[in-house]
Amino acid sequence: MPRPLSTPALRALFASQTGEAFIVLLTLSHPTLSNPIRVCSDGQAITSNGNEYVAFPFRIAMPAENEGSPPTTDLEIDNVDRSIVKAIREATGEPVKVSMSVVMASSPNQVEAGPFEFTLRNVDFDASVVRGQLQYEDILNEPFPGDTMTPSRFPGLF
């Protein structure tokens, strides 16, 4: 199924040359964080839908599609500011959630693709970069049905 894009986005994609820039927005969230960490791939901070995204160098590739397993991709964020490492160290229990969206620089409130929801796994970092693997939730291996039909849980059935 094709992804619907706005007319200006299609015009920019199909043009042989364009001055338009597509910006990737990442939001890292976890219950231990007081505020989510929001970063963008642009060279300057941007405000999208009322949220400010800080310019932060990062690299992300679109996930490969392998049959039989949910897609995964790698994320590398430059470790210029120690706030990301601090947030990952303090994240206990559930993994850090990452939301990715793509907007155009001329219309940052119009989301062109996404939001794509991932969990950040297998995190490693050094003095220069934070590396991790972004994974979709593995809903294909969840038990079904979620509840067991027992007299104590569903007395109306018995």
C-alpha positions in Angstrom: 0.0 0.0 0.0 1.6 3.3 -1.0 2.3 5.9 1.7 0.3 9.1 1.2 2.5 12.2 0.9 1.6 15.8 0.6 1.6 17.5 -2.8 4.7 19.6 -1.9 6.6 16.5 -0.7 5.8 14.7 -4.0 6.8 17.7 -6.0 10.1 17.8 -4.1 10.7 14.1 -4.5 10.0 14.0 -8.3 11.9 17.3 -9.1 15.3 16.9 -10.8 16.5 19.6 -8.4 14.9 21.0 -5.2 15.8 23.3 -2.4 13.5 21.3 -0.1 15.1 19.3 2.8 13.5 16.3 4.5 14.3 16.2 8.2 14.2 13.1 10.5 12.9 13.7 14.0 13.6 11.3 16.8 12.0 11.2 20.2 13.6 9.1 22.9 11.2 8.4 25.9 11.2 6.3 29.0 9.3 6.6 32.3 12.5 7.6 34.2 12.9 10.6 31.9 11.2 13.8 33.2 11.1 15.1 29.5 11.6 13.1 26.3 14.8 13.7 24.4 14.0 15.2 21.0 16.7 15.4 18.3 16.6 16.3 14.6 18.8 15.6 11.6 18.9 19.2 10.5 21.8 21.5 11.3 19.7 23.7 13.5 16.9 23.3 16.1 13.4 22.9 14.7 9.9 23.1 16.3 7.4 20.6 15.0 3.9 20.3 16.4 4.8 22.4 19.5 7.9 20.3 20.4 11.4 21.6 20.0 13.9 19.2 18.4 17.6 19.9 19.1 20.1 19.6 16.2 22.1 16.5 17.0 24.2 14.5 14.6 22.9 10.9 14.2 22.8 8.2 11.6 19.9 5.8 10.9 19.2 3.5 8.0 15.8 2.3 7.0 15.1 -1.2 8.3 15.8 -4.3 6.1 12.8 -6.6 5.5 13.7 -10.1 6.4 11.1 -12.8 6.2 10.2 -14.4 9.5 11.5 -11.7 11.8 10.5 -8.1 12.5 12.7 -5.5 10.8 15.6 -3.9 12.8 17.9 -1.1 12.0 21.0 0.5 13.7 21.0 3.9 15.2 24.2 5.9 16.0 24.0 9.2 17.8 27.1 11.3 18.3 27.9 11.5 22.0 28.5 15.3 22.1 26.1 15.8 25.0 26.2 13.2 27.9 22.4 13.5 28.4 21.7 10.6 26.1 24.2 8.3 27.9 22.8 9.4 31.2 19.2 8.7 30.2 20.1 5.2 28.9 22.0 4.3 32.1 19.1 5.4 34.2 16.5 3.5 32.1 15.6 0.5 34.1 12.9 -2.1 33.6 11.4 -1.5 30.1 13.6 -0.4 27.2 13.8 3.1 25.8 11.1 3.9 23.2 12.1 5.7 20.0 9.7 7.4 17.8 10.8 8.5 14.3 9.1 10.9 11.9 10.0 12.6 8.7 9.0 16.2 8.0 9.9 18.8 5.4 11.9 21.9 6.4 9.3 24.2 4.9 6.4 22.6 6.8 7.7 21.0 10.0 4.2 20.5 11.4 3.1 18.2 8.5 4.5 14.7 9.2 5.3 13.1 5.8 6.2 9.6 7.1 5.7 8.1 10.5 5.6 8.1 13.3 7.5 4.8 13.4 7.6 3.3 16.9 10.7 1.3 18.0 12.4 0.1 21.1 16.1 0.7 21.6 18.0 -2.5 22.3 21.6 -3.7 22.6 23.0 -0.2 23.4 26.7 0.4 23.5 28.5 3.7 23.8 32.0 5.2 24.0 33.4 8.7 24.2 32.3 9.6 20.7 29.1 7.7 19.7 26.1 5.9 21.2 25.1 2.8 19.2 21.9 0.8 19.5 19.5 -1.4 17.6 16.0 -0.2 16.8 13.4 -3.0 16.8 9.7 -3.1 16.2 7.7 -4.8 19.0 7.6 -8.5 18.3 3.8 -8.8 18.3 3.9 -12.0 16.2 5.2 -14.1 19.1 2.7 -12.8 21.7 0.5 -15.5 23.2 -3.1 -15.6 21.9 -5.6 -15.4 23.5 -4.2 -13.1 26.2 -6.3 -14.6 28.9 -7.1 -18.2 30.0 -10.8 -19.0 30.2 -11.0 -20.2 33.8 -14.0 -20.1 36.2 -12.3 -17.6 38.5 -11.7 -15.1 35.6 -14.8 -15.6 33.6 -17.5 -17.0 35.9 -20.3 -16.2 33.4 -18.9 -18.9 31.0 -19.2 -21.8 33.5 
